[in-house]
Each structure stands twice: as C-alpha cells, then as structure tokens.
Amino acid sequence: MINLEIPEKQTELVDQAHQLAVHMLRPISRTYDRAEHDYPHELDTLAALIDAISETGVTGGAGASGVRRDASPADAASDAGTVRNGAHLASVLSVAEMCWGDIALLLSMPRQGLGNSAIASLANEEQRERYRGTWAAMAITEPGVGSDSAGITTTAVKDGDHYVINGEKIYVTSGDRADSVVVWATLDRELGRAAIKSFLVRKDNPGLTVERLEHKLGIRASDTAAITFTDCRVPAEDLLGSAEIDTTAGFAGAMVTFDNTRPLVAAMAVGCARASLDLTRDLLEQAGVVIDYDRPAQVQSAAAAKFIQLEADWEGTQLLMMQAAWMADNRRPNSLEASMAKAKAGRVGSDVTLSCVQLCGTLGYSEVELLEKWARDSKILDIFEGTQQIQQLIVARRILGLTSAELK
Ligand SMILES: Cc1cc2nc3c(=O)[nH]c(=O)nc-3n(C[C@H](O)[C@H](O)[C@H](O)COP(=O)(O)OP(=O)(O)OC[C@H]3O[C@@H](n4cnc5c(N)ncnc54)[C@H](O)[C@@H]3O)c2cc1C
C-alpha cells in the first residue's frame, strides 16, 4: 500500500535540500533573475555538494538528473512485494525543496540537466561510465516541432562508424552552459516515431553551433539556447539505447525519459507553490488575517478561505507527484501517473503562485518580495516537458485505451 507521508529515511535528505535552498539559492534568487544570462557561479559549489549527497547512495539522487530503473539486488524488495521508497521519491522530494529556493537556479545546476535524465533512462552501462560527470542539456523542440515530437525533422544519417546530424533545435534549457546535448533526430522520416533516436553530442563538436540565447518571462537564471547542427559527426557509440528501428515499439524507448522527468517537473511546481504559500501565510498573518484549519473555510474571511483552498490543491498535487515517483521506485508502469502529476502540478503551480500575488496585493506584485517572480517562473512548468493540454491528452488516451492516432 502507498503511504504518502514523507518516509522517515528521507527526511534527512529533504532537510539538507531545504537548507541548501534557504542558504544558497534564496539569497541569490533576485540577483540572477535581474542578471539574465549571467552564469550563477555560486552553483559550482552547490553542484559539488549535490554530487556528494547523491553519492551517499542509499537515498538516491538529490538533484534533477533523474534515476535509472534497473533491476538490481536492491529491487528484490519490490519483487518480494515489499514497499520500497527509493531514489525516485528522494529525487522529487529534494527537487521540490530546492525549487522552494529557486526553480531557475535548480535548472542551472551543473550535471543536473534534462539530458542527464535521458542518459540515466536510456544509456547502457558502458555509455553511463563514459558520460560520468557530463552536464547534458536535452534538445527535442524545433522551429516547426513542439508538442508533436513525432514530427522531428533533424536527421541522423549513418556514415561508417559515425552518424551525421543536420537540423535546428530551439529552446534548449542549459543549451549554452552544459557540456553536452542529448539531441533527438530521425534515422528515417518515412518510418515515423520508431526511427527517432537520441544522440549525445559534445558541445565542442565543430558541427554544433549555439546561435542565440532567448529572453524570457521567467526562469531567467536558466539559459535557453537555439542550436544548429551542420554535418555534425557523432561517433555511433553515442546513440543512446538501441539503434534498431522497431516499428512495433513506436516511441516507447525515447518516451521512457518522460516517465522519469515529468514527476520531477511536478516537483518543481510543488516546491515553488509551497514557497508562495509559506510567504503568503506570513504576510496575511502580519496583516491580521486568521487562518483557522479547525473551522470550515466558508465561515472565515475571503482571504483565509482562498488560502485554505489553495493549500488543498497544493496537497493533492504533492500526493500525485509522490505517487508517480513511488510507482517508479517500485518498478510499476507510471506513464499515466507521471502525466497526471505533471498536468495537475503545471496548473496548480501557476494558479497558486498567481493567486498568492493577488492575495498579497501590492506586496505580491512588487519586487519587494519574490511572489511576482514565482508567478512568472512557475508558468514554464505548465509548458515544457509536454504542455498541460498534451498531458491531459496522454491521460485520456491511457484511461480510454486509445492510441495517439485514435485520439489527437
Ligand atoms: C523556457 C523554455 C525552456 C524549454 N526547454 C526545452 C528543452 O530543454 N528541450 C526541449 O526540447 N524543449 C524545450 N522547450 C520547448 C517546450 O518543450 C515546448 O515549448 C513545448 O513542448 C510546446 O511546444 P510549442 O512551444 O511548439 O507549442 P505548440 O506545440 O505549438 O502548442 C501551442 C499550444 O497548443 C496546444 N496544443 C498543441 N497540440 C495540442 C493538441 N493535440 N490538443 C490540444 N492542445 C494542443 C499546446 O498545449 C499549447 O498550448 C522549452 C520551452 C521554454 C519556453
């Protein structure tokens, strides 16, 4: 049975992550929001600390780099029917804490890129060893391809013991700062989804050019790059996963990454929304608003009632996030739950943070507090890694048992 309390063995990790957020992220949050595109060099120290925490092993990943789902001796517990709270749960809990500090800084953390999640999900043993220590961005989106990633036009053509990649990728998070990029490209456009493979491309590859950085509404501390690949030769051993085109498996291989990363994006929303709620509660109380959990919301002040409703929505989101991660830890298919968590978190993250701006009025809207920043930052969580609408589509397909061709 799922027990959705924070497991005792992970409270230490959660506390550590919270302390890092309080002492290292919050103090530089506004500085790097204003200094868009400046590298937050303070993160180098923090990344080393996160590496150290992650390497303690038992509790799994402390950052956003994702976790692999291998059969290992430790998995024997779930095979024996024992409930296991493992690395996936540890990751979402610590990511939520870090995003209580700052989403954009978490996204800028060296070696914690979304490409690292793809490596964790898809790379074989030898590749993982070779890529150890890399910081990998993830490049799927193209000028004409967003939600429908099956339409990818970037090509990878086999040439001896290399693939030659040509195409343009946009909106690549950490695309400038990371030292490698996991690129989605098609081996054969005629063969559709099954022919889309991911390749690890080193940033010093002469065929790769960072064209520009974007200016954005939020998560300004995180760099977002447009990258072109021109006759970019990549060793064949840098194709992640199988090179075979299995038309019966469709997108299954590449999509495994999302089952791991969507709960992490949900965690980002959970953390940022919690930050807004914590500050808003303090500001409301300072203004004399009494929030009483022992009395029905409708008999309290409008502000208190709204706050209680926001907290209830937040709690539901946190539970969905934990469920999706718990299922991954226990090696149960979690695509449905990962999308449910991401859909709910994307919406609730935006709703909570913007409502907190509203509840706090001028203090919410001004730069005196971080509330306005959190409302800007959290919007991206409803867009990248699959928009709100796409998550709902995935959930509907899963529940109704329909394919992507049957329900578009
Ligand atoms: C700051 C930032 C960082 C990003 N980082 C990365 C990254 O690291 N790597 C990467 O590859 N990409 C990244 N992206 C791109 C992001 O994943 C895409 O923006 C997202 O997938 C949506 O694609 P699109 O913008 O082309 O919108 P579109 O796909 O054109 O969608 C536009 C609107 O139509 C809706 N819509 C589309 N199809 C349907 C449908 N079938 N039914 C109902 N509604 C639909 C969408 O929900 C959306 O509201 C990033 C984007 C931003 C803004």
The ligand as an ORCA input file, in Angstrom:
! r2SCAN-3c Opt
* xyz 0 1
  C      11.867     28.283    -21.158
  C      11.692     27.086    -22.021
  C      12.553     26.026    -21.882
  C      12.429     24.911    -22.709
  N      13.351     23.879    -22.600
  C      13.329     22.890    -23.511
  C      14.378     21.910    -23.537
  O      15.290     21.895    -22.705
  N      14.362     21.000    -24.547
  C      13.378     20.978    -25.492
  O      13.442     20.130    -26.375
  N      12.356     21.856    -25.480
  C      12.315     22.823    -24.508
  N      11.313     23.758    -24.519
  C      10.254     23.679    -25.509
  C       8.942     23.154    -24.917
  O       9.076     21.792    -24.590
  C       7.845     23.429    -25.950
  O       7.610     24.825    -25.901
  C       6.583     22.677    -25.680
  O       6.773     21.321    -25.967
  C       5.401     23.189    -26.511
  O       5.753     23.264    -27.840
  P       5.433     24.613    -28.689
  O       6.000     25.738    -27.909
  O       5.937     24.404    -30.070
  O       3.883     24.755    -28.670
  P       2.825     24.017    -29.628
  O       3.084     22.562    -29.675
  O       2.764     24.758    -30.910
  O       1.491     24.255    -28.814
  C       0.866     25.536    -28.729
  C      -0.396     25.375    -27.887
  O      -1.277     24.414    -28.493
  C      -1.583     23.382    -27.578
  N      -1.697     22.101    -28.278
  C      -0.800     21.559    -29.142
  N      -1.232     20.351    -29.583
  C      -2.429     20.142    -28.997
  C      -3.395     19.079    -29.034
  N      -3.190     17.996    -29.776
  N      -4.512     19.214    -28.308
  C      -4.737     20.325    -27.537
  N      -3.870     21.362    -27.461
  C      -2.728     21.268    -28.164
  C      -0.425     23.362    -26.602
  O      -0.802     22.794    -25.371
  C      -0.104     24.837    -26.487
  O      -0.959     25.431    -25.564
  C      11.388     24.853    -23.675
  C      10.485     25.906    -23.786
  C      10.621     27.018    -22.981
  C       9.647     28.150    -23.140
*
